[in-house]
Amino acid sequence: MNDSYDVIVVGGGAAGLSGALALARARRSVLVVDAGEPRNAPAGHMHNYLGLDGRPPAELPAAGREEVARYGGEIVSGRAESATRTGDGFLVTLDDGRAVRARRLLVATGAVDELPDVPGLAERWGRDVLHCPYCHGWEVRDRRIGVLATGPLSVEQALLWRQWSQDVVFLVHQGPAPSEEDAERLAARRIPVADGPVTGIEVTGDALTGVRLASGAVVALDALVVGAPLTARSGLLESLGLKPVEAEIGGHVAGTRIAADPSGATAVPGVWVAGNVTDVRAVVVASAAAGMAAGAAINMDLVAEETREAVGAYRDQMRALIEEAAWEERYRSRPAVWSGRPNPQLVAEAAGLPAGRALDVGSGEGADAVWLAERGWRVTGVDISATALKRAAGHAADAGAEVAGRIEWLHADLRDHALPEGAYDLVSAQYMHLPGEARRELFARLAAAVAPGGTLLIVGHDPSDLLTTARRMHFPHMMYTAGEIAASLDPAEWEIAAAEARPRAAVDPEGREITIHDAVLVARRRA
């Protein structure tokens, strides 16, 4: 058992386990805390669950636990006593004193049937003292069924049970006699009315045989129906400020529930509910469906949170990529960042050019500038990092005094550093990636710095690389195609020699040989 999870699910019945399964399959870390108090434990069988009809109720949570565990979910037996909100989620305290954290909570603690105080009734609950015709009606079809009045819906209940048997008795018990209209409806369906309180249950062997009235009379029955109100198990939720409200059916109070929207979200952000704790009508299959829906809603809520956080981090990373401090940190963190070899597209395009004045934009550790100087170019190498320029100057000195003498190193951020217009026979920007407008402005100034008859060479990582396993920096807003740059140049001033996604071989982080593409623009300024 860990101490922190994406989601803690409280309650290991159909609703809780279905939610946990959905979350575990969504690759969330999930802990299910189950007190082992399923509402349907007294029942012998579970019905109206397609594919599982007639199975013992305990089989469902047992199978559900195995399925949740199969996907990495954890399950612990115990009771969640209380929960408190923390800065990034919730702290849940268990009955053994352990405390566990979660980003979200799904509470599926169910409800308790508030049975009337009739001696012997509770002992027969779920066996031949029943509540739901859809759960038990088939099993007592054509038997003699008594409906114990417990509230204003009891007449409707008697009329409903009449669908399963022609031998239904309405027991007034401690309630008022049926209204004139209700009495007529009961009579029309041949449902007799037994007046007076029910004082006990008659049992022969291990079977209900009737109920005893206060008058001493015994009404022979095979089953007794009790529409007991449900009280939500809401202790954990109340510790978070969620108070139960009245649950209504047909305009009448049928117990208490925790209010929630259709997805199960409560008024407390980050807390969902599912099953009988929020829906007094939910049978097992409905509880399972609600749990699954709540699990999916929780996962979407976490995805939304993670996306918001990722956007913030993405913006910070994108800003860092173009700021001096970040580049200084990058260069200082290792003795060499780049290979020390000139960029291949520079070699391919500049090898046949006559030497002149060159501007090496983002010169880094100086490999491109040194290569050009070795071929007779007079080079201005400009970079935002002073550490990179210091290394570049050292590499130039290693190449010899003649080479080093042809290079001028300039520490500058070209976003706000003026460049002389028409001053360079070659302007080379290798893998200079900036966000959209900043990039367009810089490339326009680089183009203006090219002398008549000179060459503009811009090379970047083509956006198509994002679809490969190269694991390029994933900053689409900072990437561009050669065609985009070419389209920004005035055709009256420029001749486009190349504007293409140029392939080259590479090896991805897993050691596989792949093909990546450079966005290569080669443009000549008309003389």
N, C-alpha and C positions, 0 to 999 in steps of 0.2 A: 504494500500500500504506500503510495507516494503521499506528498503533502500538498500537491498543487495539481489541478486539473483544468481543462477547458470547461467542463460541465460536471456538476454533481447532480445526480438524479436521486431524489428522495422518494422511495417507494418502489418495490420490486414486483408489482403486479403487471397486468396487461399494458396499462398506460405507460408506466415507468420504463419497463423493459423495451417496449416498442420505441419509445423515444431514445433510449440508450443505444438500441441497435442502429437506428438511423444515424445517430451521431458517431458511433464507433465506425460504421461503414463510411462515414465522411472523414475518417482519419482524425477524429477528435479524441483527445484523452478524456475518458469518462469513468466516473466512479458512481456505482449504484449502492445506496445505503438502504437496506431493507430490514424492517422490523418483523417481517414474517406474520403479518396480520391481514391476510386477504379477506375481503368482505364475503366472498363466496366459499370460504373454507367449509362451512357446514353442508354444502350441497354435494350430492353424490355425483352429479354430472353437469357438464357445461353444454349449452345449446345455442343454436343459431349463429355459430361461428363456422363459416363455410370451410369444409375440410376437416374440422375438428369437432363436429357435432357429436355429443354423447360422451366425450372424453371426460375423465375425472378432472376437476378444476386444477389440481396440483400439477398435472402434466404440463400445462401451458407455461407457468413460471419456470419449471425445471428445464424445459426445452429452451425457453427464452434466455435463461442464464447461460446455458452452453453456447448459444448463438452469439450473445454479447461478448462472452469471453473469447470466442473464436476470432473476433475482430479486434481484440486487444482491450476491450472494456474490463474494468475491475469491479468486483462485487464484494461487499462486506455485509455481514449480518450485524445489525445494530439499529439504534434509533438516533436520528438527528434531533438533538434537543433544542438547538437555537442557531440562529444565523445573524451575523452582523455585516453591514456593508463596510468594505475596505476601499482604499483608493482605487484599486484596479479590479474589484470584484466583491467576493463574499468570503467570510470566514465561518465555517460550519463546525459546531462543536457536537461531538458524538457522546453517547451515554457512557462510554468507557473513558472519557476525558480527552480523547484525541481531538485535534483540531485540523481541519483540512480546508484548503482554499480552492476557489473556483471562480472563473470569469463569469459564468452564468449558472443559474439554478433551474432545474425542472422538478417541480414538486407534484408528486402523484401519490399522495398519502391516503387517498380514498375518503370514505365516510363511514359512519356508524349508523346502523338501523336502530332507531329509538323504539323498541318494542313496548307494547302496552303491558301494564303490570297485571298479567293474568297468570296465576300459578300454573306451572307446567308448560307454558307456551314457549319460553325461550329454549327449553331443552329439545323441542321438536323443530326449531327453526331450521329451514333449509331442507327438511326431510318431508314432513307432511303438513307443516305450517309454512306457507308459501307467500310470495308477494307478487311475482311477475308471471302472467299467463304465457308470455312468449318464452320464458325460461322453463316453466314447469307445466304449462297447460296440457301438452300432449300426454305427459306421463299420468295425469289424473283425469283424462278424458272419460266422459260418461260415468264418472263417479259422483258421489254426493259431496258437494263443495259448499262450505259455509264462508261467507264474506263478513268479516268483523268490521263494523263501522268504526273508523278512527278519525274521520274528518269529512269535509264537504264533498270529496271526490269518491267516497265509498259507494254511492249509488251507481256512479259511472263504472266503478270497478266491478260491481255485481253484474251489470249489463254486459260488460266485456267478457267476463268469465262464462257467461251464458253461451258464448260461442263454442266452448269446449264441452259443455255438459248441459243437459236439459234439467238437471237436478241441482239447482243452486238455491241456497237459503241466505237471506239477508239478516244479519244479526245486529240489531240496533245497539246493543251493549250500553254504553253510557252516553250515547249521543241522542239528539232529538229524533223524534219519529220522522220518517220521510214526509216531505211536503206533499200536498195534494197532487201536484203534478208528478212528483217522483213516485208516489205510491201508485199512480195510474200506470206509469211506465213499467214499474216492477210487476204489477199485476198483468199487464199485457204480455210480458215475457214469461209468465208463470213462475215468478220468483216469490215465494212466501216470505213474510217478514216475521221474525221472532223478536218480541219485545223483552226488555229487561237486560240487566248486566250479565255478562258472562263471568262466572266466578271460578271456573276451573276447566282443565282439559281431561277428557276421558281417554285412557290408554289401556288397551288389552294386548298383552304380550309386548311387542315392540311396534305397535301400530296405533295411530290415533283412531278412536271410534266415535268420538263426539265431543260436545261441550256441555257443561253444566251451567244452567241459568240460576240466578238468585232465587227464583221460585222453587228450585229443586228439580225442575224438569231437565231432562237430557235431550239434546238435539243430536240425533245420530248423524255422523259425518265421516267421510273418508279423508278429507283434507280441509284445512282452514286457511283462508286467505287473509293476510294482514297488510294493509297499505301503510307501513311504518314510515314516518318522516326520516329523512337522512340528515345527520349532523356532520358537517365537514370536519375532518381531522386537520385542524388549522393551526395547531400550536406553533409549529416552525414558522409558518407564514405570519402569524401574529407577532412573532419576535421581530419581524421586518416591517411591522406597521400595517399589515394587510388584515383587516377585520372581515369576518364572514358576514354576508348579507342574506336576506331571505330569498329562498329559491321558490319560484312559483311554477305551478302547472295549471293551465286553464284558469288563471286568475286567482288561484288558491295557493296558500303557503304549503310547500311540501318538504320543508327542511331548510338547511342553510348551505351556502356555497361561497367560494371565493370568486369574485367577479373577474372576468377576463374577456379579451376580444376573441374572435373566432380562431385565431392561431394559438390561443392559450396565454398570450402576453397579459400580465397583470399591470396594475398601476405603478408598481415598483419596477423601474427599468432593470432589465437583466434577469427578471424572475418570470418563469412560465409555470402554468399549471395544466394538468390534464387528468381526465377520468372523473370519478365521482366527487373529488374534492371541489370541482367546479361545475359538474353536470350531474344532477340527481337522476336524470333519465338514462345515463350511459350504461348500456349492458357491456359485456366483455369485449365484443367485437368493436363497439363504438369507442370504448376506452382505448383499445389498441390503436384504432385509426387516429384518435385525437393525440395520443402519445407520439405517433409517427409524425403527424403534422407539426406538433410542437417542436420535436427534434429538428425537423427541417427548418422551421422558423428560427430556432436558436442558431443553427449553423449559418443561415443567411445573415443573421445579425452579427455573428462573429466575422463573417466574410466582409461585411460592410465596415466593421471597425478596423479590421486588418488592412483593408484597402485605404481607409482614411490615413492610417499610420504610414502605410507604404507610400502614399502620395506625398506626405510630409517629408519622409526620408528621401524620396526620389528628388524632390525639389532641393533639399539640402545637398544631396550628392551632386546634382547638376550644377548648383552654384559653386560647390567646392572644386569641380573640375576646371573651372575657368578662373579661379582666384589664386593669387600668388602664394598665400600661406599653404594651401593644399599641395601645390606643386613643390614648394620647398620641403614640406614634410615627406612627400613621395621620394624626392631625390636624396634627402638626408637619411632615409630609412634603409638604404642599401647602397653598396659601393658602385653598382652600375645598373641603370634602368633599361637601357637599350643594348642592342647586340654589338654596337661599334662598327657595323657595316652600313654603307650608304643605302638609302631607300631605293629599291629596285626600279621604281617608275622614274625616279630622277635619273638614274644611270641610263635607262632606256631612252629617255627623251633628250637629255643634255649632252650625251656623249658626242653627238655630231655637230653641236653648236660651236660657233667660234667664241673664244673666251672674251668676256667683257666684264661688266659690273653685274653682280648678282646679289639679290636679297633672299636670305634663307630665313623663312618665317617659322618661329617655333623651333629653333636650331637644336634644342636639347643638349646632348653631350657632344655635339659637333661633328658627327660622322659625315653628314652631307656637306657642310661647309669645308671641311678638310679635303674631301674628295674633289670638290670644285676648285679649291685653291691649288691642289696638286696638278690640275689641268690648266692652270694659268689664270683662272678667274680671280677678280678682286671681289671679296665677299663681305657683306655685312650680315653677321649672324645675330639674330635678335631672339630673346627669350624672356619669359616672365620670371624665371628662376635664376637667382644669382649663383646658387650652388651648381646648377647645370652649366652655366657659362664658365664658371671656374674650372670645371672638369673639361669643358670643350677647349678652353685655352691650353690646358695641360696636354690634351691629345694633339693639338696643333703644334705645340712646342716639340712634342715627340716626333712629329713628322718632319721637323727641320725648321731652321730659322727662315728660309725662303718662303716656305708654306705659311708659317705663322705670321710672317710680315704681310701677307696678302689678305689677312682676315681682320676685320674690325668687329669686336663683340659689343653688343648693345643690350643693356638691361632695360626692358621696357614692356609695358602692356599696350599692345597695338590698338586696343579698343579706344584708347584716349591719347595715343602718341601720334603726332603728325608725321607723315611720310612725304618726302620730296616727290612731286609729280614728275613723271617721265624720266626718272633718274636711273632705271635699271634695265639692263638688257635681258635679264632673267629674274622673274619673281617666282619663287618656289615655296608653296605652302603644303607640307606633307602632314596629313592627318590632323589638320586644324579643325577641331569640332567645337562649335559654339551654338547656342540656341538661335532660333530662326532670325530674328531681326538683327541681333548683334552680328551674326555670321554674314548676313547680306550687306550690312554696312561695312564690315571689315573687307570682304571680298571686293566690294566696289572701290575701296581705297587702294587695295593691292593692285587692282587693274589699272587705276590711275597712275600708279607708280612705275608702270612699264613704259619704257622708252619706245618711240616709233621704230618699228621693225623688230621689237623685242618679243619675248615669249612669256606668257603667263601659264604656269604649271600648278594646278591645284589637284591634289590627290587626297581622297578620304576613304573611309570604310563604307562601301556601298550598303544601302539599307537591306538589300537582299541577304546579307550575311546574318541578319537577325533570325532568318529562317533555317540556318544551318546549325550544326553542333559546335561551331567555333566558339560559342559562348562569348561573343563580342559584348562590349559594354551595351547595355540595353537602354539606350537613350535615343529613341526615334526622333525626338525633336531636335537633336543635335546632328543628325545624319542627313545626307543629301545625295542626290544623283548628279552625275556630270551634266546631264541635260538641263537640270535646274540652273546650274551656274552658267551654262552656255546661253540659256534663254535671257539671262540678265545683261548680256553684253550686246552693245549696239553693233549690228552687222555692218554698218557703214564704217566702223572703226576697227572691227575685228574679223579675222578669218579663223574659223574653228577647224583646227587640224585633227582633233580627236575629242570626242565626248562620249565616253563609253564606260560600261561596267567590264573591266578587264580582269579575266580570271588568272588566278595563280594558285599553286599547290600550297597546302598547309597541313598541319597535324593538329587535331582537336585535343582537348584536355585528357581524353581517354586514350590517346595515342593512335587514333584512326586517321588515315590520310583522307583529306577532303579538299574540295575546291572552294575557295572564297573569291570575292571580287573587290577590286579597287574601283572607286569612282574616279575616273581620270579625265581631266579637262586639259587640253593643250590648245592654246589660242595664240595667234600671232597678231600683234598690233600693226595695222597697216601704216606704212611709212608716209 
